[in-house]
Amino acid sequence: MKARRTQRLATAVFLAAALLAAPPRGLCGGPVAENGSVPPTPDTGTSLQKGTVSSVLIMPQMELLAGVLSQTILIEWSGPQGEGNRYFRALREFMARYRDHRAVGLAQRLTVGGFTADAPPGFVCHLGPPPELPLRYEYSAYLAQRAGGRENLEEFRLALADLARESDFMGFYDSWKGAFSRWVAAATTGFDGAKVAGWLQEFFGWTGEFHTVLAPAMFPAGGYGAIIEHPVQGLISYQIVRDTGQGGDEPSFPSGESLELLSLHEWGHAFVNPSLDRYSTRIMRLSPLLAPVSDAMRRQAYYGVQTFLNEQVLRGVNCLAARELYGRRVCELAIEDQERRGFYLTRFTIRHLEYYAAHRWQYPTFREFVPYLLDRYEEYLHQPPRRALPPYAAALVATLTAGAALVIWQRVRSARWVRDQESRSGSRP
């Protein structure tokens, strides 16, 4: 039974790793929100220290965006294999009637300008439901920069709202609610999001809201993270999980422990990124750390040392979480996978994260620990530690050492024998 569970967890590790590797870049199962807004946290008597509980959602504003993007060049760059699932085909056909709408033209312009990957779904997470699409949370500086200015985001929002009204998009969305409920139920089977959120909050030292948005008409497979730091509500973290895009009539999402491992990463960004971004000037001086793996990082759409270190630190945290939640074997598999992907500082990072965990009296939250961690990276840069020998090399060294010791011992023994013989010969009359 234990071996079977370990094998299942190993499979989950590799599935989650594959999802995280998709190029551009708990929660308890519950009903799909009627209006697409995040439902209030149920009063379960569970402390935030043990994890914020929320529903997994299929949001109408995300589906409106997906329909618009299906009419742009983005679908040629990162669309499904083949025709896509039946819902995607229906959504694309529905939106084809409005391909000349201003919202589609703006989406095309933003896409060509680089407003891709995590930016469009992150933008939508700031909005309320259609058709009004009210601005619920102020846009981040990151989103404004990606869009070429806040005014471009507002122009796009207003055009989307106009399209939602003109097309009666909510009528289309409502007709799929039965399917949405089935897909949410399948994804949340065996998924303990409260456990994941609780571990992250305890490790980093502060609380937040954690939400999962399934996106059955977005591709390729994997997840995006969206971070909102609200002055009153505090940290709000979304993970947007896309369809695998492998074909078939039904969309496919990770579930159970695979979704937990993906959640550790996507929700974890909400803690790691803001903590490290405060030290961007220091991190720029660590650019040589990226040089050995710059090509590997570019292939994964991780550009610049800031992004590299955000990912490296978070992946170290994820490995620690895997060890505590799923066991040492799963942790080791996760470490090996990260190293194969070019995150060569994973073991180094884990060693210092363990120091943080053992000295929480000194570092109440991860924010206070970041300067110490950056100090260690600077030391590594100027005097990298010796890498451990691979197993075969270590065995060879041990064999040669043992052989050399045997030769020396035999020579010493022979020399003693010769001296003894000479001594005896000299003592004879």
Buried (B, 14 or more C-beta within 10 A) or exposed (E): EEEEEBEBBBEBBBBBBBBBBBEBBBBBBBBBBEEBBBBEBEEEEBEBEBBBBBBBBBBBBBBBBBBBBBBBEBBEEBBBEEEBBBBBBBBBEBBEEBEEBBBBBBBBBBBEEEBBBBBBBBBBBBBBBBBEBEEBBBBBEBBBEBBBEBEBBBBBBBBBBBBBBEBEBBEBBEEBEEBBBEBBBBBBEEBBBBBBBBBBBBBBBBBBBBBBBBBBBBBBBBBBBBBBBEEEEEBBBBBBBBBBBBEBEBBBBBBBBBBBBBBBBBBBBBBBBBBBEEBEEBBEEBBEBBEEBBEBBEEBBBEBBBBBBBBBBBBBBBBBBBBEBBBEBBBBBBBBBBBEBBBBBBBBBBEBBEBBBEEBEEBEBBBBBBEBBBEBBBEBEEEEEEEEEEEEEEEEEEEEEEEEEEEEEEEEEEEEEEEEEEEEEEEEE
